Amino acid sequence: MQKLIGTISFLALVSCTTISNHKKTEMQLTPAIHKVLDHLEKIQVFDAKDPLDQSRKYYETMAFQLSGSKESVALIEEVSIPADDHQISVRIYRPKGKSSKKSSAIIYLHGGWFISGSYETHDAIVRQLANATGSDIIFINYRLAPEHPFPAGLDDCKTVVEWLISNAETLEIDKNKLGIIGDSAGGALSGALATEIGDQLKFQVLIYPAADNSLNTASWETYKNGPILNKEGGIQAWNWYLPNKEQQTNPLAVPILIKDFKNTPPTLILLAEHDPLRDEGEQLSQHMKESGVVVTTHFYKDMVHGFMHMGAILDETKTAVDEIAAFTHKNLEK
């Protein structure tokens, strides 16, 4: 099997050289998770230009193979939003069965360790969320590190949200019914964005958020060699995202450092048991609660990081989609 380079990989990667059978057994992973890991070991990428490109293509291949069949939606539109010196690519997913002219909308910020992620990695899950929530999904294809380190990605997200609100009437979107969802690295972006524009949001959903660049929690020690993520890859990703040392303590880059959550709307946080990001997600949840944010935290037992991409094998993916939809409906009705 072609050996992928774990130091820059989003997935670390789950190869025989990363997780031994002994380690898998020690963690008491379920048969379904073993099936996922066995599948990941067999993925190969042959046409990559360099290790970073290899990592990005691996992520796309993984998502394509494990996400399952793609639901049909009413319409998918691609638009380019002008920024200062570039264009930001955005996809708008319109759900089936839209009941009114003006729709609620959810901004979706994808994961990928700040260095990967695209339309291709999240297409299946975003389609499911659009139909389950009945909301238009605004998927932002923000700029990635290391080519575009912090704050480029966050700036793109801010620009798109401003564009969305300014053009809500033309887009047939109700600007008074907006929410935001972010997974992994997208959770870091969402958490930061919500502190700045949270008064314009009805809710926030953080899915196993990347909240802390120190990587020194107990869960990072337990899962430093995987499954799915490893510590070496995490260190490299954060260094690429935050090459400027002064930015490494910026709360807008590292959500665990946020002190003021005053604008943050009601938040749902989904965490996975066998995930090195688990503890920092729990800590972020606690910080938000201490600041007065209404937070619901759901712990997905037996799950690994990235389980939202694994619906072809894991039933928990659909369970999480349903939970997010219920949370969305509850908060949009307020």
N, C-alpha and C positions, 0 to 999 in steps of 0.2 A: 504494500500500500504506500502511496506517495505520502511522505511525512509533511504535514503542514507546520507552519512556523508559529508556535504558541505565543511568542513574545508579543506579537501584534495582532493576534487573532481575536475576534469578538468571542469566539467560543473556546479558545484556549489550547488546543482543540481536544475533542474527546477521542483521542487515539489510544492505541494500546500502550503507547509510551507515556501517556498522561495519567490514566486511571487503571490501576491493576485490578484484576478480578478480586483480589483480597480486599482492596479498598471498597469496591462496589458492595461486597458482602458485608463488610464492617458497617457500612452506612445503612444497611437493611433497606435497600431500594426495592420498590415493588417490581413485579414482572413487567408491567407496562413501561416503567422508567428504564428498565434494562433493555427493553425492546427499542426505545428511543435511542439509548446510548449505542447499542449495537448497530443501529441504522446510521448514526452519525459517524461511526468509525469507518464505514464503507464509502462515504462521500469523497470524491476526488475532484480536484480542479486542475485542468491541464493547460489552459490557454491564458493564464494570468501573466501580466507584464512584469510584476514584481510582488514581493510578499504582501504588501498592503492591498494591492489589487486582488491577490489570491484570497485574502481574508474577506474582502467585500463580496467576492463571487461565491465563496463558500457559504456565507450568510444567506445570500439569495437562493442558492441551491437548497440549503437546509429548509428554508421557509417554504419553497415551492414543493418540496417532497413531503414535508411533515404537516403542513397546514391543512391538508385535505381539500376537498372539492370547493370551488369558489361559488358562493351564492350569487345569483343575478340580482342586480339593483336596477332602479328605474333609469338612471343616467349617470355617466361619469364624464365630467368636464375637466379639461386641463387648461389652466390659465397661467400667464406670466405676470408677476407683480413687479413693477419698476422700483428699484432701490437706487441708492446714490450712484453706484458704479457697476451694477449688475442687475440681472433679472432673477427673481425668486420663483421657482416652479411650484405650483400648487394644483392639487387635484380636489375636485368637489364631487363627493359621492352622494347622489340623491337616492333616498330609500324607496323601496316599493310601497305602494299604497299610501302615498302622501295625501293627507286628508284636507289640508288647507293650503291656500296660496302662499302664505308666509310660513316658513318652517323654522323650528328651532335648529340650532347648529352647534356642532361640537368641533373644536379645534383639536387635531390629533398631532402630537409630537412623538416621533418614533425613536426607538432605542437603537443601539449598535455601538456602545462605548464611545460615542461622540465621533467615531471615525468611519462608521459604516451605517447602512440602513438606507432604504429607498422605497419607491412605489412597489417594487417587486417583493421586498421582504415583508411588507405589511398589507398587501392587497387583500388577501383572504380574510384576515381578521377585521379590517376596516369595513369590508362589505357586510360581514356579520353584524358589526356594531351599528352600521347605518340602518339595517333592516330591523334589528332588535330594539333600537332606541326610537326609531321613526324620525330621527334627526338627520339633517345634512351633515356630512363629515368633511371638514376642511383639513386635508392632509398637507402639511408643509414639508417640502423637500429642501430643508435648510442646508446651508453650507457646512461641510465637515472638516474636522481636523485630520491630519496635521497641516493640510494646505490652508485651512482657514480656522485657526484656533479661536478660543474665546476672546471677545464676545460675538464673533461673527454669526454663529448659529442663533444665539439669543436675539441679536439685532434683527435677523431675518424674521424670527417669530413675532417680534413686536411690530415690525413693518406690516406683516400680513394681517395681524389682528386689527391694526389701525385701518388698513384697507378694507377689511371685512365690515367693520362698523360703519365706515364712511359710505360703503356701497351696498349696504344691507337691502335697501329698497330695490335696487336693480337686480340683486341676486335673489330676491324673493325670500329673504331671511329676516326673521324677527330678532332685531339686535338686543331686545330685552330678554331673550331666551337663549343665552350662550353658555356653554360649558367648555371644559378643557380636559383632555386625557393625555397622559404621557407614560410611556413604559421605559423602564431602565434609564438610560441617559436622557430620554425624553421626559422622564419623571423629574430629573434635575432641572431641565429647562422649564417644565410646567410649574414646578414649585417656585422658581425665581419669578416667572412671568406673573403668577397669581398674586405675588406680593405687590406688584406694581399696577396691575389692571384688574385685580380681584373684585373690585366694586362693580365691574361690568360683567361678572360671571355669576351664574347660578350655582355652579358646582365645579369640583375638580376630582379627577380620579388619577391616582398614582399607582402604577403597576410595577412591583418590585423596583422602586426608584434607586438610582445611583446617587446617594446623598452625601457621601463622605470620601474625600480623596486620601485620607490617612491609611485606610485599609488595615486597621489594627484592632478590629472587634473580634470577639470570640468566634463568630461565625466565619470570619475570614481565616482564622487559624484552623478551624475545623475543615473548611472546604478550600484551602489554599491551593490544592491540586485538582480541584474539580469536585463534582461533575459540572460540565458546561463552561463555567468561567474558571480561570486560575489567577493567582495573585500576580504572577509575573506579567501576564497580559494586562491586568488591571492597572498596574503601576505604569506600564508603557502608555496605555490609553490616556490616563490622567496627565501624564507628562506631555503628551502631544496636544492635549486639549488646553493645558495651562503651562506653556513653555516659559512664560513670564512669571518669575517667582512672586512678584508683587500681587499677581492675580490668584495665587494659590490659596489665599485667605479671603478672597472676595466672596461674600455670601451669595451673590447672584450667580456665582459659578459653583459654589459648594453649599447646597441647601442646609446641611447640618449646622452651618454657622449663622443662619438667619436668626435674628433676634426679634424682629418685628413682623408678625404675621397679620397685622391689623386689616389688610384688605383681602385676606385669603377666605374664599367661600367654603361652605361645607365640603368636606373632603372624604373620599373613600380611598383607603390604601389596601392593596392586595399584596400579600407577602407569601413566599414559598419556603417550605421547611428546609430543603437541602440547597440553600442559596447563600453564597457568601455575603450578599447584600441584605440578608434578612435582618441582622441586628441594627444596621444603620437605618433601615426602614422603620423599625420599631422605635428607635431613638427619635427620628424625625417626627413620627406620630406623636410621641410624648411631648416634644417641644411645641408642636402645634396645639395640643390640648392645653398645655400650660399657658399658652398665649390666648386662650379663649376660643380657638377654632373648634367647630363641631366636627369631630373626626370619627369615622367608623373604620376599624382595622379588621381585615379578615385574613386569617392565617390558613393557607392551603397546605394541609398535611400531605406529606409524601411527594410534593411537587418540587421541581427544579427550576432554576432561572430559565426564562424563555418559554415556559409551558403554554403561554398563549399562542405560540407558533406551532403547537404540536397536536392540533385537534384531530388529525388523522388517526392518532393512537390514544390520546388522553381525553376522557370524558370531562375532566375538570375544565378544559378550555370552554366548552359550552356552558358549564355551570358559572364560570366567571363572566361570560358574556351576558348571561341572564341576570346575574347580580348587578353588573354595571347598568344594564337597561333599567332595572327596578329602581336603582339609586337615581338614575337620570330622570325618570318619570316623576319620582317623588319630589325632586328639587325643582323641576321645571314647572310643576303645578303650584308652587308657592307664590 
